[in-house]
Amino acid sequence: MTADRPTTRATGRRRVLVSGAGVAGLALAYWLHRSGCTVTVVEKAGALRDGGYPIDVRGTATEVVRRMGLLPRVREAHIASRRCTFLRADGSAVASLSPRAVVGGAEGQDLEVRRGDLVALLHAVVRDDVDVLFGDSVDTLDQSSGPGVDVTFRRSGRRTFDLVVGADGMHSSTRESVFGPERRFHRYLGHCFALFTMANTFGLSRELVLWNTPGRAAALYAVGGDDEVHAFLTFHRPEPPSGALRNPAAWRDLVAAAFAGAGWEVPGMVDALRGAADPYFDVAGQIRMPHWSRGRVALLGDAAYAPSFLTGQGTSLALVGAYMLANSLAVHRDHRAAFAAYERDLRTFVAMNQALVDNGAATLFPTTERALEQRNTRLRDLRTMPSAPVRAAYTALDLPGIPS
Ligand SMILES: Cc1cc2nc3c(=O)[nH]c(=O)nc-3n(C[C@H](O)[C@H](O)[C@H](O)COP(=O)(O)OP(=O)(O)OC[C@H]3O[C@@H](n4cnc5c(N)ncnc54)[C@H](O)[C@@H]3O)c2cc1C
């Protein structure tokens, strides 16, 4: 064994490995470095994964971004959409509304940015201080043989860390290797979705158009005057399509079957998905775990408590979770006390956000004719009503200060 020992005793600096350079992993790296840790991030992809639909940063998460000094830049990247237009099966309009009327939120406080823009901004604030190993991942984790975690990387050999944090997303392999198979913690919410980009042949600009029939939705989202639009296809399916998830040909067929006979621009979207360079397919699901740490390994963001895209809160939970975990580690020298505090202080916030889809799950994606008609009536009423209030779940946590 050539593994080196943790250097905590020699330098007083904790050495932390973060698996995953997504929103959660990069935000944690920033805060851990600020509080004096030596941080290594390992990312499976060969470069930053800058794809994805626009994501929301809301409420308490906006304050985290402000404390990172990033708020002006995130505001610059904010997608100021002009309207959301809802369509019937035949493509005729139900209602056209401001985004704030639909999702609620506070003007100037809640932000929507391209996922890739946010990841790039987070990377920019850590890249000089943190070692990021792209194109690598953890092969084995062993915390049985001493006061640290012995890590074997697939490419970079073997090293020992004081702590390891799995920020490797919904299908976390850190979670799999330390806590067991995903099925134990995954709660399927009855929808599958595909995201991709396609040519903007629709003349759309800074707007979202959403087509629904019961159990099916198709959206085109133009985030600027771009040549491309973000396309989104989601459908209700009582059982998860387990076999198809990691098989692109199989899930493309699944999507095509689900949208057979659909009107509006949907046939062209299904065709574009077949040739898309950047498709992302997944199920709407949540991760719910009794504990977020075991020994010296903790989980963060989607790996620990994915709320699902139906809540729109995945990125906000990742940012707030990163801050709270770093805070707990800065306050408590003992990692067990730190991980216990992280869980104690964050659980209610996570539970409130995951509960956003408990009743009437997907308000934007009704699964019955009746629910769709009720949704459409509500949308028509919104045209004459004040904007929806900020949801309590977005702001239900007061952030402590991180000791330096
Ligand atoms: C390419 C991509 C596109 C996305 N698009 C959307 C979207 O359009 N809408 C939406 O609501 N959410 C999307 N998400 C999820 C969204 O980013 C998260 O819900 C949210 O930001 C929480 O972030 P996270 O950091 O916990 O997880 P993620 O954003 O999933 O980040 C996890 C990171 O870990 C890396 N990783 C995975 N496995 C390993 C491993 N074994 N070793 C090392 N690194 C690993 C991934 O490459 C990724 O960079 C997307 C995620 C990705 C990766």
The ligand as a Tripos MOL2 file, in Angstrom:
@<TRIPOS>MOLECULE
LIG
   53    58     1     0     0
SMALL
NO_CHARGES

@<TRIPOS>ATOM
      1 C1        -25.6250   17.4610  -17.9850 C.3       1 LIG1
      2 C2        -26.7110   17.7680  -16.9780 C.ar      1 LIG1
      3 C3        -27.8760   18.4090  -17.4130 C.ar      1 LIG1
      4 C4        -28.8900   18.6910  -16.4980 C.ar      1 LIG1
      5 N1        -30.0040   19.3080  -16.9690 N.ar      1 LIG1
      6 C5        -30.9890   19.6090  -16.1040 C.ar      1 LIG1
      7 C6        -32.1400   20.2650  -16.5540 C.ar      1 LIG1
      8 O1        -32.2390   20.5790  -17.7150 O.2       1 LIG1
      9 N2        -33.1290   20.5580  -15.6690 N.ar      1 LIG1
     10 C7        -33.0170   20.2290  -14.3470 C.ar      1 LIG1
     11 O2        -33.9350   20.4970  -13.5670 O.2       1 LIG1
     12 N3        -31.9200   19.6070  -13.8900 N.ar      1 LIG1
     13 C8        -30.9140   19.2850  -14.7340 C.ar      1 LIG1
     14 N4        -29.8240   18.6430  -14.2680 N.ar      1 LIG1
     15 C9        -29.7590   18.3680  -12.8210 C.3       1 LIG1
     16 C10       -29.4690   19.6390  -12.0310 C.3       1 LIG1
     17 O3        -28.2590   20.2000  -12.4650 O.3       1 LIG1
     18 C11       -29.3940   19.2340  -10.5570 C.3       1 LIG1
     19 O4        -30.6670   18.7730  -10.1370 O.3       1 LIG1
     20 C12       -29.0670   20.3360   -9.5880 C.3       1 LIG1
     21 O5        -28.2970   21.3700  -10.1450 O.3       1 LIG1
     22 C13       -28.3270   19.7510   -8.3770 C.3       1 LIG1
     23 O6        -26.9810   19.5970   -8.7420 O.3       1 LIG1
     24 P1        -25.9770   18.4750   -8.2660 P.3       1 LIG1
     25 O7        -24.6490   19.1450   -8.3170 O.co2     1 LIG1
     26 O8        -26.4140   17.8480   -6.9920 O.co2     1 LIG1
     27 O9        -26.0580   17.3440   -9.3930 O.3       1 LIG1
     28 P2        -25.6730   17.3890  -10.9390 P.3       1 LIG1
     29 O10       -25.9600   18.7070  -11.5240 O.co2     1 LIG1
     30 O11       -26.2940   16.1890  -11.5440 O.co2     1 LIG1
     31 O12       -24.0740   17.2420  -10.9580 O.3       1 LIG1
     32 C14       -23.4140   16.0260  -10.6620 C.3       1 LIG1
     33 C15       -22.0240   16.0760  -11.2790 C.3       1 LIG1
     34 O13       -21.3490   14.8760  -10.8930 O.3       1 LIG1
     35 C16       -20.7540   14.2970  -12.0370 C.3       1 LIG1
     36 N5        -20.6590   12.8620  -11.8050 N.ar      1 LIG1
     37 C17       -21.6170   11.9250  -11.9270 C.ar      1 LIG1
     38 N6        -21.1590   10.7180  -11.5790 N.ar      1 LIG1
     39 C18       -19.8570   10.9070  -11.2230 C.ar      1 LIG1
     40 C19       -18.8260   10.0460  -10.7430 C.ar      1 LIG1
     41 N7        -19.0370    8.7370  -10.5720 N.pl3     1 LIG1
     42 N8        -17.6070   10.5590  -10.4610 N.ar      1 LIG1
     43 C20       -17.3680   11.9010  -10.6460 C.ar      1 LIG1
     44 N9        -18.2980   12.7600  -11.1030 N.ar      1 LIG1
     45 C21       -19.5350   12.2700  -11.3680 C.ar      1 LIG1
     46 C22       -21.6500   14.6910  -13.1840 C.3       1 LIG1
     47 O14       -20.9810   14.6140  -14.4270 O.3       1 LIG1
     48 C23       -22.0170   16.1130  -12.7990 C.3       1 LIG1
     49 O15       -21.0470   17.0360  -13.2460 O.3       1 LIG1
     50 C24       -28.7720   18.3250  -15.1270 C.ar      1 LIG1
     51 C25       -27.6010   17.6890  -14.6950 C.ar      1 LIG1
     52 C26       -26.5730   17.4020  -15.6000 C.ar      1 LIG1
     53 C27       -25.3170   16.7140  -15.0970 C.3       1 LIG1
@<TRIPOS>BOND
     1     1     2 1
     2     2     3 ar
     3     2    52 ar
     4     3     4 ar
     5     4     5 ar
     6     4    50 ar
     7     5     6 ar
     8     6     7 ar
     9     6    13 1
    10     7     8 2
    11     7     9 ar
    12     9    10 ar
    13    10    11 2
    14    10    12 ar
    15    12    13 ar
    16    13    14 ar
    17    14    15 1
    18    14    50 ar
    19    15    16 1
    20    16    17 1
    21    16    18 1
    22    18    19 1
    23    18    20 1
    24    20    21 1
    25    20    22 1
    26    22    23 1
    27    23    24 1
    28    24    25 2
    29    24    26 1
    30    24    27 1
    31    27    28 1
    32    28    29 2
    33    28    30 1
    34    28    31 1
    35    31    32 1
    36    32    33 1
    37    33    34 1
    38    33    48 1
    39    34    35 1
    40    35    36 1
    41    35    46 1
    42    36    37 ar
    43    36    45 ar
    44    37    38 ar
    45    38    39 ar
    46    39    40 ar
    47    39    45 ar
    48    40    41 1
    49    40    42 ar
    50    42    43 ar
    51    43    44 ar
    52    44    45 ar
    53    46    47 1
    54    46    48 1
    55    48    49 1
    56    50    51 ar
    57    51    52 ar
    58    52    53 1
@<TRIPOS>SUBSTRUCTURE
     1 LIG1         1 GROUP 0 **** ****
